[in-house]
Amino acid sequence: MNEELPRNLVLRLNAWEAGVLMGLIAEDERAKASLKPVFEQLLDMKRQIEKEAGVKKYLLPNGLIRVTDAMGNTIIRAPYEWEKLDLRR
């Protein structure tokens, strides 16, 4: 029973589940600190999916963002903290 645990574990999540997990981590300061590497992996995957879908984000003068995909679907909403950093790059 003294088996060593694997260093890396693989989780299988669909996009909705990954988004929920990101939201839960982002809302809890303790989780944000202890699960930072997990959050960063989820964020990298999200960015890649958005890039492949042709998603463009624009910061509007009122502080909201306009998110548009390659098909022209548009959403205007408040940005998440990590999006604020992305938009400043």
C-alpha positions in Angstrom: 0.0 0.0 0.0 3.0 2.3 -0.2 2.5 2.9 -3.9 3.7 6.3 -5.1 0.9 8.5 -6.6 1.4 9.7 -10.2 2.7 13.3 -10.4 0.3 14.3 -13.1 -3.3 13.3 -13.5 -5.5 13.7 -16.5 -9.1 14.9 -16.3 -11.6 14.6 -19.1 -13.9 17.6 -19.2 -16.2 19.0 -21.9 -16.2 22.7 -22.6 -19.0 23.5 -20.3 -17.4 21.6 -17.4 -14.1 23.3 -18.0 -15.8 26.7 -18.0 -17.6 25.9 -14.7 -14.3 24.8 -13.1 -12.6 28.0 -14.3 -15.4 30.1 -12.8 -15.2 28.2 -9.5 -11.5 28.6 -9.3 -11.6 32.3 -10.2 -14.2 33.2 -7.6 -12.4 31.6 -4.6 -9.2 33.2 -3.4 -7.9 30.0 -1.8 -8.7 27.9 -4.8 -7.1 30.5 -7.1 -3.9 30.3 -5.1 -3.7 26.6 -4.8 -5.0 25.7 -8.2 -3.2 28.3 -10.2 -1.5 25.7 -12.5 -4.8 24.1 -13.3 -6.4 27.5 -14.0 -3.6 28.4 -16.3 -4.0 25.2 -18.3 -7.7 25.8 -18.6 -7.1 29.3 -19.7 -4.5 28.2 -22.4 -7.1 25.7 -23.7 -9.8 28.4 -23.8 -7.5 30.7 -25.7 -6.7 28.0 -28.2 -10.4 27.1 -28.8 -11.3 30.8 -29.2 -8.4 31.3 -31.7 -9.6 28.3 -33.7 -13.2 29.6 -33.7 -12.1 33.0 -34.9 -13.2 34.8 -31.7 -12.2 38.5 -31.5 -12.5 40.6 -28.4 -12.6 44.3 -28.2 -12.6 46.6 -25.1 -15.4 49.1 -25.4 -15.1 52.7 -23.9 -17.6 51.8 -21.2 -15.3 49.0 -19.9 -17.4 46.2 -21.4 -16.1 43.9 -24.0 -17.5 42.9 -27.4 -16.9 39.3 -28.3 -17.5 38.3 -31.9 -16.9 34.9 -33.5 -16.1 34.0 -37.1 -19.9 33.7 -37.9 -20.6 37.2 -36.7 -22.3 36.2 -33.4 -21.7 39.0 -30.9 -22.0 39.3 -27.2 -21.3 42.4 -25.1 -20.5 41.8 -21.4 -18.3 42.6 -18.5 -14.8 41.1 -19.0 -13.4 38.5 -16.7 -10.1 39.4 -14.9 -8.0 37.3 -17.2 -9.6 38.9 -20.3 -8.6 42.4 -19.0 -5.0 41.3 -19.1 -5.3 39.7 -22.5 -6.9 42.9 -23.9 -4.1 45.0 -22.7 -1.4 43.0 -24.5 
